[in-house]
Amino acid sequence: MYLLRKPILALSRNHAVRDLISRAPVTRDVVQRFVAGETTADAVTAVRRLRSAGLQVTCDFLGEDCTNAAQADATVAGYLDLIDALVDAGLVAGAELSVKLSAVGQALPSGPDVPGGGEAYATAGARKIVEAAYGAGARVTLDMEDHRTVDSTLQILTGLRSDFPDVGVAIQAMLLRTPQDLAELTGPGSRVRLVKGAYDEPSSVAFAEPAEVDLAYVRALRVLMAGRGRPMVGSHDPRLIAIAERLASDNGRAADSWEYQMLYGIRPDEQSRLAARGHPVRIYLPYGHDWYGYFTRRLAERPANLMFFLRSFASKK
């Protein structure tokens, strides 16, 4: 099934396939497993349910690769609306937002609506979200996208951290550059979400074989657990979950000084088990209309996800 990963990831940017799958009624039925809903109200409902189960959340207003300033502005507005709704619901304290910079304009070309270029536009949009979140008692982590965006993302992170030192960032273990990046990201108060990586990367910049990625993940995890920041262990892999716990113990870490982060709808029983044992567990909670890119990456990550989709599709025939 691993051989299907690259073809599936290639489809995540194919607009014709995107339109076909997005219109299929069965797709929306299956998407509900991985996406909390399409509206702010849906997100708040899911946050309330997860919090009542002893789980924390990081909310992702879905969208990526926006093509104009209006789309970027709409994403920023969506996050601001969510912050207000969480405040009204009494759920904002301890919540986190996950922001993809391509959704707030990172790749936009310079023009009349984007006079300083995409990086400056994304910086301004991300800063609006961060200021609102921190003002309400929430936190923000920047998602990492494909390798071409890493330098720009870390540059924006540095600017945000000058005023908000614990803005988090996701780092992908599969990238060859990750050890060097971690050396600069694990200072006091920092927050780093370590993930394997969900993008189709060339072998010149990333490990390709699953075993290589796993080993790279463990090496990165050792750095994080020995560092002075807050490791956020983004994995559903039972081996890596167990290794994280051992490394935390070896480094004398208190239980509340690090956390597991797991995706909405994937291994919910394990999420509950870890939380019941006293581990902080934060659920990555995606919501919104623009779910296709996120959904196809979830299918590519685990054969079980793809088989679930195919069985559901066949059952609707």
C-alpha positions in Angstrom: 0.0 0.0 0.0 3.0 2.3 0.5 3.4 2.3 -3.3 0.1 4.1 -3.6 1.3 7.0 -1.4 2.9 9.1 -4.2 0.0 8.7 -6.7 -2.5 9.7 -4.0 -0.5 12.7 -3.0 -0.2 13.7 -6.7 -4.0 13.7 -6.8 -4.1 16.2 -3.9 -3.2 18.9 -6.4 -5.2 17.6 -9.4 -8.1 20.0 -9.8 -10.1 17.7 -12.2 -10.0 14.8 -9.7 -10.6 17.3 -6.9 -13.9 18.4 -8.5 -15.0 14.8 -9.2 -14.3 13.5 -5.7 -15.7 16.6 -4.0 -19.0 16.2 -5.7 -19.5 12.5 -4.9 -22.0 12.1 -2.1 -20.1 9.1 -0.6 -17.0 11.3 -0.2 -18.7 13.7 2.2 -19.9 10.7 4.2 -16.3 9.5 4.6 -14.8 12.9 5.1 -16.9 13.3 8.3 -14.6 10.8 9.9 -11.6 13.1 9.4 -13.1 16.6 9.3 -15.3 18.0 12.1 -17.6 19.9 9.8 -17.7 22.9 7.5 -18.8 25.8 9.8 -17.5 27.5 12.9 -20.5 26.1 14.8 -19.4 22.6 13.8 -15.9 23.3 15.1 -17.1 24.6 18.4 -19.4 21.6 18.9 -16.5 19.2 18.2 -14.2 21.2 20.6 -16.8 21.0 23.4 -17.1 17.2 22.9 -13.4 16.6 22.9 -12.8 18.8 25.9 -15.5 17.0 27.8 -13.5 13.8 27.1 -10.3 15.2 28.6 -8.7 16.1 25.3 -7.2 19.4 24.1 -7.5 20.8 20.6 -5.7 22.6 17.8 -8.1 23.9 15.2 -7.3 24.1 11.5 -9.6 26.3 9.4 -9.0 24.3 6.2 -7.5 26.0 3.2 -4.2 26.1 1.4 -2.6 27.4 -1.8 -4.8 30.5 -2.0 -4.6 32.3 -5.3 -5.7 35.8 -4.4 -5.8 38.3 -1.6 -9.5 37.8 -1.0 -9.1 34.2 -0.3 -6.3 34.9 2.2 -8.4 37.6 3.9 -11.3 35.1 4.2 -9.0 32.6 5.9 -7.9 35.2 8.4 -11.5 36.2 9.0 -12.4 32.6 9.5 -9.9 32.2 12.3 -10.9 35.4 14.0 -14.6 34.2 13.9 -13.5 31.0 15.5 -11.6 32.7 18.3 -14.7 34.8 19.0 -16.9 31.7 19.0 -14.6 29.9 21.4 -14.6 32.9 23.7 -18.4 33.0 23.7 -18.6 29.2 24.4 -16.1 29.4 27.3 -13.7 27.1 25.4 -10.8 29.3 24.4 -8.5 28.8 27.3 -5.9 26.2 26.4 -7.1 26.0 22.8 -4.6 26.3 19.9 -5.0 27.2 16.3 -3.0 25.6 13.5 -2.3 28.0 10.5 -1.1 27.1 7.0 0.7 30.1 5.7 -0.2 29.3 2.1 -3.8 29.8 3.2 -3.1 33.4 4.2 -1.2 34.4 1.1 2.4 33.1 1.4 2.7 32.2 -2.3 0.9 35.2 -3.7 2.8 37.3 -6.3 3.4 40.9 -5.8 0.6 43.1 -7.2 -1.8 46.0 -6.5 -3.5 43.9 -3.8 -0.3 42.4 -2.5 2.2 45.2 -2.7 4.9 43.6 -0.5 4.6 40.1 -1.9 3.2 36.9 -0.5 5.5 36.5 2.4 4.8 40.0 3.8 1.0 39.5 3.2 1.1 36.1 5.0 3.1 37.6 7.9 0.5 40.4 8.3 -2.4 37.9 8.2 -0.7 35.4 10.6 0.0 38.3 13.0 -3.7 39.3 13.1 -4.5 35.7 14.0 -1.8 35.4 16.6 -2.7 38.7 18.3 -6.3 37.8 18.5 -5.6 34.3 19.8 -3.1 35.4 22.4 -5.4 38.2 23.5 -8.1 35.6 24.2 -5.9 33.0 25.9 -5.3 30.6 23.0 -2.0 29.8 21.2 -1.0 29.4 17.6 1.2 26.9 15.7 2.3 27.3 12.1 1.8 24.2 10.0 4.6 23.2 7.7 3.9 22.6 4.1 6.2 21.2 1.3 10.0 21.8 1.4 9.8 24.9 -0.9 8.0 26.8 1.9 10.3 25.9 4.9 12.6 28.9 4.7 9.8 31.4 4.3 7.8 29.7 7.1 10.7 29.8 9.5 11.4 33.5 8.6 7.8 34.4 9.4 8.0 32.3 12.6 11.1 34.3 13.7 9.2 37.6 13.2 6.2 36.4 15.2 8.3 35.0 18.0 9.9 38.4 18.5 6.6 39.4 20.2 5.1 36.0 21.0 8.0 33.7 21.9 6.0 30.5 22.1 4.3 30.5 18.7 4.7 26.9 17.7 5.8 25.3 14.4 5.4 21.9 12.8 8.7 20.3 11.7 8.8 17.2 9.3 11.2 14.4 10.3 11.4 13.2 6.7 13.2 16.4 5.5 17.0 16.1 5.4 17.4 19.6 6.8 15.4 18.9 10.0 18.3 18.3 12.4 19.8 21.7 11.5 16.4 23.4 11.9 15.7 21.8 15.3 19.0 23.1 16.6 17.6 26.6 16.2 14.0 25.9 17.4 14.3 24.2 20.7 15.2 27.1 23.0 13.4 28.0 26.3 9.6 28.4 25.8 9.6 27.1 22.2 6.9 24.7 21.0 7.7 22.3 18.2 5.2 19.7 16.7 7.2 16.9 15.2 5.5 15.0 12.4 6.7 12.5 9.9 5.7 14.6 6.9 2.7 14.3 4.6 3.9 15.8 1.3 5.4 14.2 -1.9 9.0 15.3 -1.6 11.9 14.5 -3.9 14.7 12.2 -2.6 17.1 15.1 -2.9 15.5 16.8 0.1 13.7 14.0 2.1 14.0 10.4 3.2 11.7 8.2 1.0 11.6 4.8 2.8 9.3 4.4 5.8 12.0 2.9 7.9 14.3 5.8 7.1 11.6 8.3 8.1 11.0 6.4 11.4 14.6 6.6 12.3 14.8 10.3 11.4 11.7 10.8 13.6 13.4 9.1 16.6 16.6 11.2 16.1 14.6 14.4 16.0 12.5 13.3 19.1 15.7 12.8 21.1 16.7 16.4 20.3 13.3 17.7 21.3 13.1 15.8 24.5 16.6 16.9 25.5 15.8 20.5 24.6 14.4 23.4 26.6 11.1 23.8 24.7 7.8 21.9 24.7 7.8 18.8 22.4 4.5 18.1 20.7 4.7 14.5 19.4 2.6 14.3 16.3 2.2 10.6 15.7 -0.3 7.7 15.8 2.5 5.0 15.5 2.5 2.8 18.6 6.2 2.4 18.5 6.9 6.1 18.4 4.4 6.8 21.1 6.2 4.4 23.4 9.6 5.8 22.4 8.4 9.3 23.2 7.3 8.3 26.6 10.6 6.6 27.4 12.7 9.5 26.1 10.6 11.9 28.2 11.3 9.8 31.3 15.0 9.5 30.4 15.2 13.3 30.2 13.4 13.8 33.5 10.5 15.6 31.8 7.3 16.4 33.9 4.1 15.0 32.3 2.8 18.5 31.6 6.0 19.6 29.8 5.2 17.8 26.5 2.2 16.5 24.8 0.9 14.0 22.2 -0.9 15.5 19.1 -3.1 13.2 17.1 -5.5 13.7 14.2 -9.2 14.0 14.5 -10.9 10.7 13.7 -7.7 8.6 13.7 -7.2 6.1 16.6 -9.7 7.8 18.9 -9.4 4.9 21.4 -5.7 5.4 21.7 -6.3 9.1 22.2 -8.6 8.3 25.1 -6.2 5.7 26.5 -3.3 8.1 26.6 -5.4 10.9 28.2 -6.7 8.5 30.8 -3.1 7.7 31.8 -2.5 11.4 32.5 -0.7 12.3 29.2 -1.7 15.7 27.7 -3.3 14.8 24.3 -4.2 17.5 21.8 -6.4 16.7 18.8 -5.7 18.3 15.4 -9.3 19.4 14.5 -9.8 20.4 10.9 -13.0 22.1 9.7 -14.2 24.1 6.7 -15.3 23.7 3.1 -11.8 23.4 1.6 -11.1 19.8 2.9 -9.9 18.1 -0.3 -6.1 18.6 0.1 -6.2 17.6 3.8 -8.4 14.6 3.1 -6.2 13.1 0.4 -3.1 13.4 2.6 -4.9 11.4 5.3 -5.7 8.7 2.7 -2.0 8.6 1.7 -0.6 8.4 5.2 -2.1 5.1 6.3 -3.4 2.1 4.3 -6.2 1.7 6.8 -7.5 5.1 5.9 -7.5 4.3 2.2 -9.2 1.0 2.7 -11.9 2.7 4.9 -12.6 5.1 2.0 -12.7 2.3 -0.6 -15.0 0.1 1.4 -17.3 3.0 2.1 -17.3 3.9 -1.6 -18.1 0.3 -2.7 -20.9 0.0 -0.1 -22.7 3.0 -1.7 -22.7 1.5 -5.2 
